[in-house]
Amino acid sequence: MLYFHGSPQGCRFYLDTMKFIPHPAAQILVWVMFALLAQHLQAPALLVLCAVLFGIALKLSAKQLLGLLRRTRWILFSLLLIYAYTTPGVALWAQLGMASPTREGLLDGLLQLGRLLCVLSALAILLELLSQTQLISGLYSLAYPLRWFGLSRERIAVRLALTLEYAESAMSETASDWKTSISKALQPSAEGMTHVELRLQAFGLVDVLLLVACAAVLIGVWR
């Protein structure tokens, strides 16, 4: 377990090995793999991947998935419109002339929506499997190379934990009281985290096999 007390400078380290649960960093890298994979797949394979990930996310954490879709709904809708109206092609409704979206643009927009839906579904699964502490722990492990540039992983972990804490608190506020929420966000908080505890586990064989399998899938698809 990694324990931060007071500030990033004052920290003590404890290691806790967990052999049979994939490392949080490995799970984050698997999500990255799915995001990259979705960008490369075309319609038939993408439809299968999207259906599988969406079904798993809906089964594991419907609330998390629906929340992500609700927060990104305008981005998804805008993306579809941009592709539908800016991609050259045959007009979907010829009688509308320039006001009609193109068939090619609509298909490209739906393809991009499918890719984003894959990423969001995989993200919902990741957020369901990892607690906030585990998520920060995984990012802390992935940030190891930053030490070569003289940057402090401990400081980044603490700032990320505080950011997530404040973001979660802000999101719990009602939309009708957004002015008060903004005012509170701009004011310095007298209360906050006094320490951050991260449970660190060693990378094991299961993590190596998982990452090797993911790399093999990516290499196979990219070829």
C-alpha positions in Angstrom: 0.0 0.0 0.0 1.3 3.5 -0.9 0.4 6.0 1.8 0.6 9.8 1.3 0.2 11.9 4.4 -0.3 15.6 4.4 1.6 16.5 1.2 3.3 14.7 -1.7 6.7 15.3 -0.1 5.8 13.4 3.1 5.0 9.9 1.9 5.7 6.3 3.1 5.6 3.3 0.9 4.0 -0.1 1.5 3.7 -2.9 -1.0 0.8 -5.2 -1.1 0.9 -8.1 -3.5 -2.2 -9.4 -5.1 -1.4 -12.3 -7.4 -4.7 -13.2 -8.9 -6.3 -9.8 -9.7 -4.9 -8.0 -12.8 -2.9 -5.0 -11.9 -4.8 -1.7 -12.3 -2.2 -0.5 -14.7 -2.7 -3.6 -16.8 -6.5 -3.0 -16.8 -6.0 0.6 -17.9 -3.7 -0.6 -20.7 -6.4 -3.1 -21.8 -8.8 -0.2 -22.1 -6.3 1.7 -24.2 -6.0 -1.4 -26.4 -9.8 -1.5 -26.9 -9.7 2.3 -27.8 -7.0 1.7 -30.4 -8.6 -1.4 -31.7 -12.0 0.4 -32.2 -10.3 3.1 -34.3 -8.9 0.5 -36.7 -11.9 -1.8 -37.2 -14.4 -1.4 -40.0 -18.1 -1.7 -39.8 -18.7 -5.5 -39.6 -16.0 -6.2 -37.0 -16.7 -3.0 -35.2 -20.4 -3.9 -34.9 -19.4 -7.2 -33.2 -17.0 -5.6 -30.8 -19.4 -2.8 -30.0 -22.2 -5.2 -29.3 -20.0 -7.3 -27.0 -18.6 -4.4 -25.0 -22.0 -2.7 -24.8 -23.6 -5.9 -23.5 -20.9 -6.5 -20.9 -21.0 -2.8 -19.7 -24.8 -2.9 -19.6 -24.7 -6.1 -17.5 -21.9 -5.0 -15.1 -22.7 -1.4 -14.7 -25.8 0.0 -16.5 -25.8 3.1 -14.3 -22.2 3.9 -15.2 -22.7 3.3 -18.9 -25.9 5.3 -19.1 -24.2 8.1 -17.2 -21.4 8.3 -19.7 -23.8 8.3 -22.6 -25.9 11.0 -21.0 -22.9 13.3 -20.4 -21.6 12.8 -24.0 -24.9 12.8 -25.8 -24.5 16.3 -27.4 -20.9 15.4 -28.5 -22.2 12.2 -30.1 -25.1 14.1 -31.8 -22.8 16.9 -33.0 -20.3 14.4 -34.4 -23.0 12.7 -36.4 -24.2 16.0 -37.8 -20.7 17.2 -38.7 -20.0 14.0 -40.6 -23.4 13.9 -42.3 -23.2 17.4 -43.6 -19.5 17.9 -44.3 -18.6 14.6 -46.0 -19.0 14.7 -49.9 -21.3 12.2 -51.4 -24.8 11.5 -52.6 -27.6 13.4 -51.0 -29.7 11.3 -48.8 -32.8 13.3 -49.8 -32.3 14.7 -53.2 -35.3 17.0 -53.0 -33.7 19.0 -50.1 -30.6 19.8 -52.2 -27.8 21.3 -50.1 -29.9 21.0 -46.9 -29.7 17.2 -47.2 -27.0 15.1 -45.4 -25.0 12.8 -47.6 -25.3 9.0 -47.5 -21.5 8.6 -47.2 -21.4 11.2 -44.4 -24.1 9.5 -42.5 -22.4 6.2 -42.8 -19.1 7.7 -41.7 -20.8 9.4 -38.8 -22.4 6.2 -37.6 -19.0 4.4 -37.9 -17.4 7.1 -35.6 -20.3 6.8 -33.2 -19.8 3.1 -33.0 -16.1 3.6 -32.2 -16.9 6.1 -29.5 -19.6 3.7 -28.1 -16.9 1.0 -27.9 -14.6 3.3 -26.0 -17.3 4.5 -23.6 -18.5 0.9 -23.0 -15.0 -0.2 -22.2 -14.5 2.8 -20.0 -17.7 1.9 -18.1 -16.4 -1.6 -17.5 -13.0 -0.2 -16.3 -14.7 2.2 -13.9 -16.8 -0.6 -12.5 -13.9 -2.9 -12.0 -11.6 -0.3 -10.5 -12.3 1.9 -7.5 -11.1 5.5 -7.5 -8.1 4.4 -5.4 -7.2 1.6 -7.7 -7.6 3.9 -10.8 -5.1 6.4 -9.2 -2.8 3.5 -8.3 -2.8 2.2 -11.9 -2.0 5.7 -13.2 0.7 6.1 -10.6 2.3 2.9 -11.8 2.1 4.0 -15.5 3.7 7.3 -14.6 6.9 5.6 -13.5 8.8 6.9 -16.6 8.1 10.5 -15.5 10.8 9.9 -12.8 13.4 10.0 -15.6 12.4 13.6 -16.3 12.6 14.7 -12.7 8.8 14.8 -12.2 7.1 13.5 -9.0 4.6 10.7 -9.3 3.5 11.3 -5.8 2.6 14.9 -6.5 0.7 13.9 -9.6 -1.2 11.1 -7.7 -2.2 13.6 -4.9 -3.4 16.2 -7.4 -5.3 13.6 -9.4 -7.0 12.3 -6.2 -8.0 15.8 -5.2 -9.3 16.6 -8.7 -11.4 13.4 -8.7 -12.7 14.2 -5.2 -13.8 17.7 -6.2 -15.2 16.5 -9.5 -17.3 13.9 -7.8 -18.6 16.5 -5.3 -19.4 18.9 -8.1 -21.3 16.3 -10.1 -23.5 15.5 -7.2 -24.9 19.0 -7.2 -28.2 19.5 -9.0 -28.1 21.1 -12.4 -30.6 23.8 -11.3 -28.2 25.1 -8.8 -25.2 25.5 -11.2 -24.5 29.1 -10.2 -24.0 28.1 -6.6 -21.8 25.1 -7.7 -19.6 27.4 -9.7 -19.2 29.8 -6.8 -18.3 27.0 -4.5 -15.7 25.7 -7.0 -14.0 29.1 -7.2 -13.7 29.5 -3.5 -10.8 27.8 -1.6 -11.9 24.8 0.3 -11.2 24.7 4.0 -11.8 21.0 4.0 -10.1 18.3 1.9 -8.1 15.2 1.9 -5.5 15.0 4.6 -4.0 11.8 3.1 -4.2 9.5 0.1 -3.8 5.8 0.4 -3.0 3.7 -2.7 -2.9 -0.1 -2.7 0.0 -1.1 -4.9 0.3 -4.7 -6.2 3.2 -6.2 -8.0 3.0 -7.1 -11.7 2.4 -10.8 -12.0 2.3 -13.5 -14.7 -1.4 -12.8 -15.3 -0.6 -9.2 -16.2 2.2 -10.2 -18.5 0.0 -12.7 -20.3 -2.8 -10.2 -20.6 -0.6 -7.5 -22.1 1.1 -9.9 -24.4 -2.3 -11.1 -25.6 -3.5 -7.5 -26.1 -0.3 -6.6 -28.0 -0.8 -9.7 -30.3 -4.4 -8.7 -31.1 -3.3 -5.1 -31.9 -0.4 -6.3 -34.1 -2.7 -8.8 -35.9 -5.4 -6.3 -36.6 -3.0 -3.5 -37.7 -1.5 -5.8 -40.3 
